[in-house]
Amino acid sequence: MTDTTDPTDPAAPHAPVRPGLPDLTGQVALVTGAAGGIGTGIALRFAAAGAAVVAHYRTGADAARALVARIEEAGGSALALRADLTVEEECHRLVAEAAGWRGRLTALVNNAGVQPTQELAAMSLADWRAVADPNVHSVFACTQAAAAVMRTGGGGTVTHIASIEADRPAPHHAHYCASKAAVVMHARAAALEYGPYGIRVNSVSPGLIARPGLADDWPEGVRRWQEAAPTGRLGRPEDVGDACVFLASPMASWITGHDLVVDGGVSARPTW
């Protein structure tokens, strides 16, 4: 049964806004790839700011349901929806269902994506497309669908999760780096065209974000990052979430077409 509660109604379920966060009460946010570490951090931050959250997943059904339960236990409102975002029709269906849940959609965070590693010389076109489809083409389709809803609903915000690798390539990441560079430029182009309809589009480019087991899987990389970052630590999913909440808030009302780098200052390190 569809829950038609008006999210702008003071009686609508939402958790008290956590101190220090902008108040997003009344917003409905769709976060793609919410079952993953960064996606979960983003979704939790939106919920903590008072937004109703639609948590998209493709294969992580259990993780998405656990996320919804966690938000609801804290007094918030959330819904898990499945979709294969490599299929255009699925992107449009996801957005339609997300908007239908509360009768509106005010924020979209395009977080879903993949990050395989492969030598460029050995890469096939199919390998390239296996990264381009979820990382770039889904961003295009979901943004297009969400913007069509937002432009008739008073506007909204779209935030793409890119990467500092959009302009800092790494070995065996050619397809990933190129996809994230495309995402950054898509945000700028979409900001230009959707701005007149009250829709702001930005990107967030994280650096290395911690996850369980990362230090064991890549101890040398973690050590080098910690030594290189002026802040001396890896990022946390909530660091990315904070950036997304800010960009979706009235505090960022004059910010669009911007790439917000969230990397603990590692990009400030000299490369020579």
N, C-alpha and C positions, 0 to 999 in steps of 0.2 A: 504493500500500500504506500502511495506517495505521501510524504510528509509535506504539507503545504503551509507550515508555520511561517509567518512573515518574519524574516530575520531582523527587520527594523523595529519590530514590536519589542518593547522593553521586557515583556514577559517571555520572549523566545529564549530557549535554553542556550546559554553561553557561559563559559567560565569567567570569573572575575579577571579583568585584564591585569597581567603581571606588571608590577611596578618597573618602570624604565622602558616599557614598550609603548609604541603608539597605540591608540585605541582604534581597533578595526571592527568594533561591534557594528553589526549590520552588513558586513561584507560576506560574500560567499566566494571562497577561493578553491580553485582546482589545482592540485599539485600532481603532475605526472611523475611516474616512477617513485611514488611515495613509500613503496615497500623497502626501498634501499636505504642505506645509511644517511646520505645527504637528504634524500627526499623525506625521510622520517623527521629529520631535524627541521626541515622547512615547514612541514605540516604541523609539527608540535608548536613551533614559534607562531604560526598564524593562529592556531587555536588559543595559545596563551595571550595573544593580542585581542581575542574576542571574536575572531571570524569563525563562521561555519566552514568546515573543510571537507572537500571531496578528495579522497585519497585514491588515486589511480594505481593499478597494478596490472602486470601481464601474467607473471608466473608466481609471484609471492603472495598468494591468497592468505595464507596463515599470518604472515607479517602484516599485511594490510588490515586484517581483521583485528589483530592485536593492537595496532596503532589506533584504530577507531575506538576500541574498548578503553584504551588508555586516555584518549581525549574525553570520552563520555564520563569516565570515572572521575575526571577532574572538573566535571560540570559543563563541558563543552558539547558541541554538536558536530558529528562527522558521519561520512558515508563512504564506503569502499565500492569502487566500480572497476570492472575489468575491461581491458581493450588491448588489441594488438595495434600499436601505433605505426607499424610499417604498412598498414592498410588504410588508405585515405578515408574510406567509408567508416571505418572504426573510429578514426579521429573525430569525425563529425558526429557520430552517434554518442561518443563519450561526452563531448561538449553539450550536446542536446540534453542528455540525461542529467548532467551536472547542473545545467541551468534550470531544468524542470524540477529538480529536487526542492529548491526553495523559491522558485519562480524568478530567479535572477542569477547572474554570474558577474562578479565585479573584479575578480583577479584570476589570472592564469599564470602558473609557474611551469615553464617547459623544462623539466628536470630530467625526464627519462632519456637514457642513452647507454651506450656501451663503450668500453675502452680496451679493446684487444691489443696485443702487440704482435707485429710481424714485419720482417724485413721488406723494404719497399721493392727490391729487385725480384722477390719471390711472390709478390702479391698479384693476384688475378683481379679482373674487373669485378668478379663476383665477391671477392674479399673486400674490395673497395666499397661496393654497394651495401654489403652487410653492415658497414659502419655508417654510410651516408643515409640510408633509409631511416634507422632509428634516431640518428643524431641531428639530421638536417631536415629531411623531408617531413618527419612527424612534426617538427617545429613549425614549418610552413603551414601544414594542414590544420593543426590545432589552433594556431594563431588566427588563421583565416576564419575558422568556424567560430572561435570565441569573439573575434572582432565583430562579426555579423550580429551576434547577440548583444554585445556591449554598445554598439552604435545606436541601437534602438532602445537601450535601457539606461541612457544617461552617461555612458562612458565607462571606463575601467582601466585596468593596468595589465600589461603582459610583461613577464620577466623570463628571459632565457638564461639557463645555466650553461655558461660557456666554460672557459678554462684559460689559465695563463699560457697554456700551450697554443693558444690561438695566434700568438706572435713569438713564442719561444719554443721552437721545435725540439723534439727529443728523438733519439734513435729508435727506430721500429714503431714510431707513432705517427707516421706520415698521414695515414688516413684519418686518424683521430684529430691531429692538429689542424688539418685542412677542414674537417667538419666543424670544428669549434670556431675557426676563423670565419666560416660561412655563417654560423649562428650569430656572431657579433655583428657582421654586416647586415644580416637579415633584420636584426633589431633596429639598426639605424635606418634602413630603408622603410621598415614598417612604421617607425616613429614618424617619418616624413609624411607618409600617406594616410595614416590613421589619426594623426594629431587633430585635424579639423573636426573629428567626431568625438573628441574628448577622451581618446584612448592614448595612454602613454606606454611606450615600449622601450625597455632597457634590457641590458644583459649584466650578469654577475659572473666574474671570472675568478673562481677559487684557485688557490694553490693546493698543496698536498693536504688532504683532509684525513684525519685519523679514522681508523676502523679497527675492530677487533682482529688481532693477529697480524696486523701490518708490520709491526716491529720485528716479528718472527720471520715473516715472509721476505722482508726487504730491509734487513738491519743496516746495511751500508747506506742505502738511500735515505732512510730515516735519520741516521746520524749526520749525513751531509746536509740534509735540509735543516736540521736543528742548529747546525753550525752556521749556516748561511742566512737564516731568517733573523733579522734584527730583534724580533720578539722572542726568539729562542724556543719556539714550540711549533708543533703541527697545528693545523686548523681543526676545528670541531664542527660537526654538522650544524650546530646552532649558530656558529659564526656566519655561515651562509644563510641560514634562516633569518637572522637579524637583518642582513642586507636586503633580503627579499621583502620582509615586512616593512622596512623603511621605504623602499621604492613603491610599495603599494599604498603607502599612507599619504595623508594630506601634507606631511612634512616634505614630500618630494614632488609637490604639485607642479613645479616648474622644471622638472628633470625628465627628459626623454631623449632617446637616441644615445644614451650614455652607457659605457661599459665600466661597471664598478668592480675594481680589482680587490679581492679579499684574499690576501696571501701572506699576511704577517710581515709584509715589507720585503719579501725575498726578491721581488722584481727591482728593488732599489739597489741591489748588489751590482757592482761593476762586472762586466763580462770580459774584461781584458786584464 
